[in-house]
Amino acid sequence: MTDSDEASYADLGNAGLEHLLPVVHGMGVRFTESEPGRCVAVVPIEGNGNHFGAMYAGVLFTVGEVLGGGLAISTFDSSAYYPLVKGLDIRFLKPATTDITATASIDPDTVAKVTAMAEENGKADFVLEAELTDTNGVVVARTVGDYQLRSIGR
Amino acid sequence: MTDSDEASYADLGNAGLEHLLPVVHGMGVRFTESEPGRCVAVVPIEGNGNHFGAMYAGVLFTVGEVLGGGLAISTFDSSAYYPLVKGLDIRFLKPATTDITATASIDPDTVAKVTAMAEENGKADFVLEAELTDTNGVVVARTVGDYQLRSIGR
C-alpha cells in the first residue's frame, strides 16, 4: 500500500456515495481515510441539525453505517464481493453539535477469516464497531453493525 | 378523541418534520396516523434508493426512528415533555424496493407507567418496537428504539 493507493480507496468510496447513494451524499457524508482494515468518514453539522441544535439521529446512523461499505472496498476484493448491512445497533451518548467523524477498524486475523469464509461459501458475516466523535474528541455515539460480504453473481 | 383530533396530531408531527428536521422532511417521510399509543409513518422509495435498487438503510432507520417523536406528541403531554432517542437497533430482513410504512404502538398500561414516572422524576424511559412493511405487506425491517421522555425546562 502507498499513500496514493489509500487516497484512491477513499476517492472510490466517495464516488460510490455520490453516484450510488444520493441520500448519503446529500447529507455531506464523505470518506477521509480508507485502507485495509480501517475506514473513517465525516459528516457536517450544517444542514443536518434537529430542533435541539444537534445532529439528527439518522445522520449519525448513516455516517457510522457507511463505514461497512467503505471498509469492504479497501479490505476485501471488491471485484468479487459486495457488502450488505444486516442490522445495526446505535447508542447515542452525547448531543452531536459539531461536524462528526466516524472511525471503524477490524483486525488482520478477522479479515483473513472473513476472506477465507467468503471464498469457501460465497458469503461471510462480519461485525464492525464504530466510534463517532465530535471536533472536541468527545464520543457522541457508538455503533455495532452486522454486515455480510457476498460473492458477486454467485 | 375524534377523527379530526387524530388528523391534527399527524399534521402537527408533519409540521415538526418540515420545520425542525429538514433532513427527514427531505427524504419525504411523513406521518399518516398518530393517536395515543400508536403512530404510523411512510417514506417513498423515490429518491431514497441505493445501488441494489433498494431503499438505503439510513432511510429505513429514519422512518422507524421518527415514530418515537410522533407517538410522544399524540400520547404524552407535549407542552410538558419532549422525547429523546437514546439508542436504536434495526434489523434488515428483506430488500425494501417500494414505498415503506412504519408502524409502532405501546399499550395503555405502559403509557400510564411512563406518564406517572415522568411526572414524578421529570423523565421516563420507554421502548418502542416498530415494524416496517412494503406495499405488499412484507416486513422488510424491525426496529427497537430506546427513548426518553423529558420534562421541558426541569
Interface residues (C-beta under 8 A of the other chain):
Chain A: G16 L20 L21 P22 V23 V24 G26 M27 G47 N48 N50 H51 Y56 A57 G58 V59 F61 T62 E65 L84 V85 K86 G87 L88 D89 I90 R91 F92
Chain B: G16 L20 L21 P22 V23 V24 G26 M27 G47 N48 N50 H51 Y56 A57 G58 V59 F61 T62 E65 L84 V85 K86 G87 L88 D89 I90 R91 F92
